[in-house]
Amino acid sequence: MLAYSDFLDSQAFGVGLTVGLAVAFACGFASLFIAGRKHRSTLAFFIIGFLLGPLGMLVAVLVAPGESASEGMRAVICRRCNARQNIEISETQYECWQCKLSNSVGS
């Protein structure tokens, strides 16, 4: 037979779990937003913020900004050598400046 104190403990656990998940999602989304403004991977920083909470948000704040493409351009990374370069948005293929591999770009 369950006692009243067991019910309170299970209810407190449910509330604690709900609050914990809400904080985790809030930290994840805050890290995602900060990383997006710094031209960093939003998915990676969402996961970092979700798992590490406020510490993950601090990591997102302290990380150096990534490189962004100029207006009318987009940044691409070569699939062979991982070299980063900017190409025009309308281009569907480009030649890597480093390894000279012809790459195609998904639209």
N, C-alpha and C positions, 0 to 999 in steps of 0.2 A: 504494500500500500504506500502510495506517495504521500509524503508529508507536505505541508504548506511551504516549508523552507526549501524543499526541493524544487517546487514550482517557481519560487522567487529566484533561485539560483539559475534555473534554465531560462527564465525571462530576462534576467540580467545578462546572461550570456548572449541571448539573441539581440538585445539592445546594443551591447558592446560590439558584437560582430557587425551589426548594421552601421554603427558610428565608425568603426574601423575601416570598413569598405568605402564609406562615403569620404573619409579623409584620404584614403589611398587613391580613389578616383580623382578627387580634387587636386591632389599633388601631381598625379599623372597628367591631368589636363593642363595644369599650370606649367609643368615642365615642357609639355608639348608646345604650348604657346610661346614660351621663352625660346625654345630651340628653333621654332619656325622663324621667329624674328631675327635669329642669328644665322639663318641659312644652314641649319644642322638637321640631322635625321629626326623627324618628329616621332616616328614610331619607336625608335630606340630610346628617346628621351621620355616618352610616355611610359615605357616599361620601367626605366630607371626611376622615374618619379613615383610610379605606382608601388614598386617594390621597396624603395628606400624612403619614401615619404618626404618630409621636409629636407632631409639630407640630399635627396635626388633633385629637389628644386634648387638647392645651393649649388650642386654640380652644374645644373643647366645655366645658372647665373654666371658662374665662374669660368665656364668653358669659352675659349676664344671663338670669335665669329668665323664662320666659314666663308669661302669665296662665293660671291654671287655673280651671275652673268649680267652684262650690260643690257640696257633696254633694247628689245628686238632680238636678243640672243638667248640661248639656253646653254647651260653647262652640261657636258656629256663626259663620260669616262670610258676609255678604251677597254674592251673586254679582254684584251691580251696583256697589256702592260700597265693598266690602271692609270694612265696619264689623263689628266683633266684638261679639257679645252672648251672654248666657247664656239658655238656654231649658230648660224641664223636659225630662227624658229621654223622657217619654211623648209629647211633642208631635211631630207630623209636619209642621206648617206654622207659620210665624211671620211677623210683619210687621217689617221692618227699622225700627229706631228712627230711623235717619238719613234714608233715602230713601223710606221707606214702601212698598217693594216687598214683595209677598207671595211668600215663598220656601217651597219644600218641602224636607224633610230626608229623606235616605235612611236607612233603619233599620239 
